[in-house]
Amino acid sequence: MSATTLGQLGSAGYVCTASRPSFDPSSGSVWELEYEGSRDAIRIASVSWQSAGGRVRIDESGPISRATVVFSGNRNPSDPAAPISTETPTDRYEIRTDRVDISLFSLAAVMKEADGYISPSQYRSDIENAVKDGVALTLDRTNFPLAHKIYKKLARGQDSFPTPRFNLVRVRTYTTTYQQRTRLEAIPPIWKTTSLVAAFALPNAVANILPSDPGPNDTPTGTVWGWMLMDDSASYVPKNNQVEEHKSWAFAAWDTDIYPII
């Protein structure tokens, strides 16, 4: 039985009996507070605790009600139950690599060579038809050396090549009362690396390891190297009464005729 009696509850009708602060690298500071009080006072107070972003568990099995309240995030250590006026979310960054298969005809050097032929479509058609018909390629080897390399690769069954694609992932954690959430964009743009770093305030430890833009010889015609938003999702974490937001961007040469560039 609790040592607290109804006569010791004061005008508020409840008292804080324990405070246990801790720190979680994934969610920041965490406070677990315990309260004891009358049933009505605890129920009324639980409304303000929840509105301040707390996760509340109430035990009304005895004459004195007990509440365990867990707060997470950038809170005032002297009063964790107070609403957060300026919250700083906790960010975690990851660099992931996946594999994509690129058409041989999508190589920047091949596209530039195709531009010097009758037409890019005729360039591809003549190579593919020569392979399909089992005849020698008639394109001049001096002026179109890559065409002959593609011809050989297609003849042995290779029409693409694997290449790594880098993905930047940001996992952001904040309380349910956080007011500065990023608004979803109907048509996400392609971010140049410098623009991405500035817009999302990427720390130097992350910005310094992002890949440099390949040169013009490795940039296919009509494309620009940049970051496309591939995932923008959020989930509620009941354990800490927090929101976990995931954003990921993929680095590649994106079509400038389709996507807005920033």
C-alpha positions as CSV (number, residue, x, y, z in Angstrom):
1,M,0.0,0.0,0.0
2,S,1.2,3.5,-0.8
3,A,2.6,5.6,2.0
4,T,0.7,8.5,0.7
5,T,-2.6,9.3,2.3
6,L,-5.5,11.3,1.0
7,G,-4.7,14.0,3.6
8,Q,-1.3,14.5,2.1
9,L,-2.4,15.2,-1.5
10,G,-2.7,19.0,-1.1
11,S,-4.9,21.2,-3.2
12,A,-4.0,19.5,-6.5
13,G,-5.3,16.2,-5.3
14,Y,-2.1,14.4,-6.3
15,V,1.6,14.4,-5.7
16,C,4.7,13.3,-7.7
17,T,6.4,10.4,-5.8
18,A,9.2,9.5,-8.2
19,S,11.1,10.9,-11.1
20,R,13.5,8.7,-13.2
21,P,15.3,10.5,-16.0
22,S,17.3,8.6,-18.7
23,F,18.6,9.0,-22.2
24,D,17.9,6.9,-25.2
25,P,20.1,7.6,-28.3
26,S,17.3,6.9,-30.6
27,S,14.7,9.2,-29.0
28,G,16.7,11.6,-26.8
29,S,15.9,12.3,-23.1
30,V,13.2,10.3,-21.4
31,W,11.5,11.0,-18.1
32,E,9.4,8.5,-16.2
33,L,7.3,10.1,-13.5
34,E,5.1,8.5,-10.9
35,Y,2.1,10.2,-9.3
36,E,-0.3,9.3,-6.5
37,G,-3.6,11.0,-5.8
38,S,-7.3,10.7,-5.7
39,R,-9.1,9.0,-8.6
40,D,-10.7,12.2,-9.9
41,A,-7.5,14.3,-9.6
42,I,-5.4,11.7,-11.4
43,R,-8.0,11.4,-14.2
44,I,-8.2,15.1,-14.7
45,A,-4.4,15.5,-14.6
46,S,-4.0,12.7,-17.1
47,V,-5.7,14.9,-19.7
48,S,-3.0,17.6,-19.4
49,W,-0.2,15.0,-19.3
50,Q,-1.4,13.5,-22.5
51,S,-1.8,16.9,-24.2
52,A,1.8,17.7,-23.2
53,G,2.9,14.5,-25.1
54,G,3.1,12.1,-22.2
55,R,2.2,8.4,-22.3
56,V,0.0,7.7,-19.3
57,R,-0.8,4.4,-17.4
58,I,-3.2,4.6,-14.5
59,D,-3.7,2.1,-11.7
60,E,-7.0,2.5,-9.8
61,S,-6.9,-0.8,-7.9
62,G,-6.5,0.8,-4.5
63,P,-7.8,3.7,-2.4
64,I,-5.0,5.9,-3.8
65,S,-4.8,6.0,-7.6
66,R,-1.3,5.8,-9.2
67,A,-0.2,7.1,-12.6
68,T,3.0,6.4,-14.5
69,V,3.8,9.1,-17.1
70,V,6.6,8.8,-19.6
71,F,7.8,11.9,-21.5
72,S,10.4,11.9,-24.3
73,G,12.1,14.6,-26.2
74,N,13.7,18.0,-25.6
75,R,11.8,18.9,-22.4
76,N,12.4,21.2,-19.4
77,P,14.2,19.0,-16.8
78,S,12.7,21.0,-14.0
79,D,9.2,20.3,-15.3
80,P,9.0,17.5,-17.8
81,A,5.2,17.6,-17.7
82,A,5.1,21.1,-19.2
83,P,4.3,21.3,-22.9
84,I,7.4,21.8,-25.1
85,S,7.6,25.4,-26.5
86,T,10.6,24.8,-28.8
87,E,11.4,21.2,-29.6
88,T,14.5,19.9,-31.3
89,P,13.8,16.5,-32.9
90,T,16.4,13.7,-32.7
91,D,17.8,12.6,-36.1
92,R,19.6,9.5,-37.2
93,Y,21.2,9.1,-40.6
94,E,22.0,6.0,-42.6
95,I,23.7,5.5,-46.0
96,R,22.4,2.4,-47.8
97,T,23.4,1.0,-51.1
98,D,21.1,-1.0,-53.4
99,R,21.7,-2.5,-56.9
100,V,19.9,-1.3,-60.0
101,D,20.2,-2.6,-63.6
102,I,20.9,0.0,-66.2
103,S,20.4,-0.5,-70.0
104,L,23.5,-0.5,-72.1
105,F,22.0,2.2,-74.2
106,S,21.6,4.4,-71.1
107,L,25.3,4.9,-70.7
108,A,26.3,8.5,-71.1
109,A,29.0,7.8,-73.6
110,V,26.7,5.5,-75.6
111,M,24.0,8.2,-75.7
112,K,26.5,10.8,-77.0
113,E,27.7,8.4,-79.7
114,A,24.1,7.7,-80.7
115,D,23.6,11.4,-81.1
116,G,26.2,11.4,-83.9
117,Y,24.4,8.7,-85.9
118,I,21.4,9.1,-88.2
119,S,19.2,9.3,-85.0
120,P,19.5,7.7,-81.6
121,S,16.5,5.4,-82.3
122,Q,18.1,4.3,-85.6
123,Y,21.4,3.6,-83.8
124,R,19.7,1.3,-81.4
125,S,17.5,-0.3,-84.0
126,D,20.5,-1.1,-86.3
127,I,22.5,-2.7,-83.5
128,E,19.5,-4.8,-82.1
129,N,18.4,-5.9,-85.6
130,A,22.0,-7.0,-86.5
131,V,22.0,-9.2,-83.4
132,K,18.5,-10.5,-84.0
133,D,19.3,-11.4,-87.7
134,G,22.7,-12.8,-86.9
135,V,24.6,-10.5,-89.3
136,A,27.6,-8.4,-88.9
137,L,27.2,-4.8,-87.7
138,T,27.6,-2.3,-90.5
139,L,28.3,0.8,-88.4
140,D,31.8,2.2,-88.9
141,R,34.0,0.9,-86.2
142,T,36.2,4.0,-86.1
143,N,33.3,6.5,-85.6
144,F,31.1,4.2,-83.6
145,P,33.3,1.9,-81.4
146,L,30.8,1.6,-78.6
147,A,28.2,0.3,-81.0
148,H,30.4,-2.7,-81.7
149,K,31.0,-3.3,-78.0
150,I,27.2,-3.3,-77.4
151,Y,26.7,-5.6,-80.3
152,K,29.0,-8.2,-78.8
153,K,27.3,-7.9,-75.3
154,L,23.8,-8.2,-76.8
155,A,25.0,-11.2,-78.8
156,R,25.9,-13.0,-75.7
157,G,22.7,-12.1,-73.9
158,Q,23.7,-9.0,-71.9
159,D,21.5,-6.0,-72.3
160,S,22.1,-4.2,-69.0
161,F,24.7,-3.9,-66.3
162,P,24.4,-3.7,-62.5
163,T,25.5,-0.6,-60.7
164,P,25.2,0.6,-57.1
165,R,22.8,3.3,-56.1
166,F,23.3,5.3,-52.9
167,N,20.5,6.1,-50.6
168,L,20.5,8.6,-47.8
169,V,18.1,7.8,-45.0
170,R,17.0,10.1,-42.2
171,V,15.1,8.7,-39.2
172,R,13.6,11.6,-37.2
173,T,12.0,11.2,-33.9
174,Y,9.8,13.8,-32.2
175,T,6.9,14.1,-29.8
176,T,3.3,14.1,-30.9
177,T,3.1,17.8,-30.1
178,Y,5.9,18.8,-32.4
179,Q,4.7,21.6,-34.6
180,Q,7.4,21.8,-37.4
181,R,6.7,18.7,-39.3
182,T,7.7,18.6,-43.0
183,R,4.8,19.1,-45.3
184,L,4.3,16.4,-47.9
185,E,5.0,17.5,-51.5
186,A,2.7,16.4,-54.3
187,I,5.6,16.5,-56.9
188,P,8.9,16.0,-55.0
189,P,11.8,17.7,-56.8
190,I,15.3,16.5,-57.6
191,W,17.7,18.0,-55.1
192,K,21.2,18.8,-56.1
193,T,23.6,17.8,-53.3
194,T,24.3,21.3,-52.2
195,S,20.5,22.1,-52.1
196,L,19.7,18.9,-50.1
197,V,22.4,19.7,-47.6
198,A,21.1,23.3,-47.1
199,A,17.4,22.5,-47.1
200,F,17.6,19.7,-44.6
201,A,20.5,21.1,-42.5
202,L,22.5,17.9,-42.9
203,P,25.3,17.7,-40.4
204,N,28.9,17.9,-41.7
205,A,29.5,14.3,-40.8
206,V,26.8,13.3,-43.3
207,A,27.3,16.0,-45.9
208,N,31.1,15.3,-46.2
209,I,30.5,11.6,-47.3
210,L,27.9,12.2,-49.9
211,P,29.1,11.4,-53.5
212,S,30.3,14.2,-55.7
213,D,28.4,14.8,-59.0
214,P,29.9,12.8,-61.8
215,G,31.4,14.8,-64.7
216,P,29.7,15.6,-68.0
217,N,31.2,12.4,-69.6
218,D,29.2,10.4,-67.1
219,T,26.0,12.4,-67.3
220,P,23.5,11.0,-69.8
221,T,21.9,13.6,-72.1
222,G,18.8,15.3,-70.6
223,T,19.6,14.3,-67.1
224,V,21.1,15.8,-63.9
225,W,22.7,14.1,-60.9
226,G,20.8,14.6,-57.8
227,W,18.6,13.1,-55.0
228,M,15.0,12.0,-55.4
229,L,12.8,11.5,-52.4
230,M,11.9,7.7,-52.4
231,D,10.3,7.3,-49.1
232,D,8.4,9.8,-46.8
233,S,6.6,7.9,-44.1
234,A,5.9,8.2,-40.4
235,S,4.8,5.8,-37.7
236,Y,3.6,6.3,-34.1
237,V,5.7,4.7,-31.4
238,P,3.4,4.0,-28.4
239,K,6.4,3.0,-26.1
240,N,7.5,6.7,-26.0
241,N,4.4,8.4,-27.3
242,Q,6.5,9.7,-30.2
243,V,6.4,9.8,-34.0
244,E,9.2,8.2,-36.0
245,E,9.6,9.8,-39.4
246,H,11.5,8.2,-42.3
247,K,12.8,10.0,-45.3
248,S,15.1,8.5,-47.9
249,W,16.6,10.0,-51.1
250,A,18.3,8.1,-53.9
251,F,21.2,9.5,-55.9
252,A,21.1,9.0,-59.6
253,A,21.0,10.8,-63.0
254,W,17.4,11.9,-63.2
255,D,15.5,13.2,-66.2
256,T,15.3,17.0,-66.4
257,D,12.2,16.9,-68.7
258,I,10.1,15.1,-66.0
259,Y,11.3,16.4,-62.6
260,P,11.7,19.9,-61.2
261,I,15.3,20.5,-60.2
262,I,16.4,22.4,-57.1
